[in-house]
């Protein structure tokens, strides 16, 4: 099992400082692994997030609503959606009443890609945790926020 003190060769002034550094270090570690995981699928973690949001919606969503629901509220969400559209993973439609509003839906290809990703056995980032530990961790992270 890892130890943040050994991993970054540092000591901490308190357990709370150690926890904060550990959260940041682990977030970066997870991000790096996610990027590598999604490379073979031709998408980024942020694009995956957009696809999951759209799959859960079951109906067209305003592009702005998609941006608001993203985990990583990237200022480049429109560019991310452009790339997904180019790959035929999402579809866009302008609102007839207000041309400034764009509705986004996930395409059949997008749903198929998510099914492929979901069935992949390579998502092992949290294999060291039991379901109970994962719930405790999630609750603690919620408590921090």
N, C-alpha and C positions, 0 to 999 in steps of 0.2 A: 504494500500500500504506500502511496506517495506521502511525502511530508513537505509542505511548502517551505519550511525552514531550510531543508536540505536541497530542495529543487532550485531555489534561488540563492542559496548560501547567504542567508540573512537571519538576523534576530529581530524580534519585535518588541516594542515598548509595552504592549498589552495584548491580551487575547482578542480584543475587539479590532485592534489594528491588524493583527494577524488574520482575522476572519475577513476583513475588508480586502486586504491584499490577496488573500486566497480566492475570494469571489472574482476579483478582476483577473487574476492569473488563470483561473479555471474558465472564465468566460472567453478569454482569448484562446485558450487551448481548445475549447469546444468549437469556436468559430473556425479555427484552422482545420480541424477535423471535418467540420461540415463542408467547408469549401472543397476539400479533397473528395469527400463522399459524393457531392453533387456533380463534380467535373464529368464523369462518364455519361451523365444524363444531359449534359449540355446546358445546365441552368445553374444559377447561384442560389445560395440559401434565401436571399430576399425574393427571388423569383418563385421559389418553392412556396414561400409564405403567401405570396399573392395567389398562386394556384390553389392553395388550401383554403384561403378565405373565400375564393369564388366557388369552390366545390361545396363548401358549407352553406353558401347563400341559397342555392337552388333556384335563384332567379337573378336577372341582370341587376348589377349594382352600379351605383354612381362611382366613377373613378375616385372622386374625393372620399367617399366612404371607404373604399379599399385602402386608400392611403392612411386614413384615420385608424384602421384596424390592424395595420401592419405592426409586427413586433418591433422591427427596426424602422422607425419612421424616417426613411431615407428621403432627402430632398430630391433625389433622382428617381422617384417612383414612376413618373411619367416615362422616363427613358427605359426603366425596367419593363414597363408594360409595352412599350414600343417593341422591345426585343422579343417579348413573349408573343406579340401579335405577328411579328415577322416569322417566327417559328411555327405559326398557326396553332399555338397552344391556348390563345384567348381570342375573342372577337370583340370588336367595338361597334357601337351604334350611337349616333347622335340622337338626342331627344328632339322630337318634332316641335314641341312647344318652346323649348329654349335651346338653341343651337350650341350654347356654351357648355351644356351638360352632356357628358359622354357616359354611356352605359357599357359595362364590361361583363362578359360572360366567359366561362371556361368552355373550350371546344371539346369535341369528342377526343381529339388527339391529346389535349391537356389532361382529360380524365384518365385516359389510358396510361399516360406517363406517370400520373400519381399512383395508379394501381401498381405499376411496375416498381416504383420507388417504395411504396408501402410493403410490397412483398419481398423486397430485398432483405437479405439477412445481414447486410453490412452495417446496419445501424446498431452499433454496439457501444456507443458512448457511455451508456449507463448500466452496462452489464454487471458491474461490481456492486450495484445496489439491489436489494430485494424490493418488492413492490411496497412493502411497509416503509422501508427506508426512503424510497422515492417520494412517498406521500409526506413523510416527516420533513424531508428537504424542501419540498414544494411549499408546505405550510410555513416553514421558517423563512423562506424567501418572500412569501406573501407578507409575513409579519414585518420584515425589514422595510418593505415598501409602504 
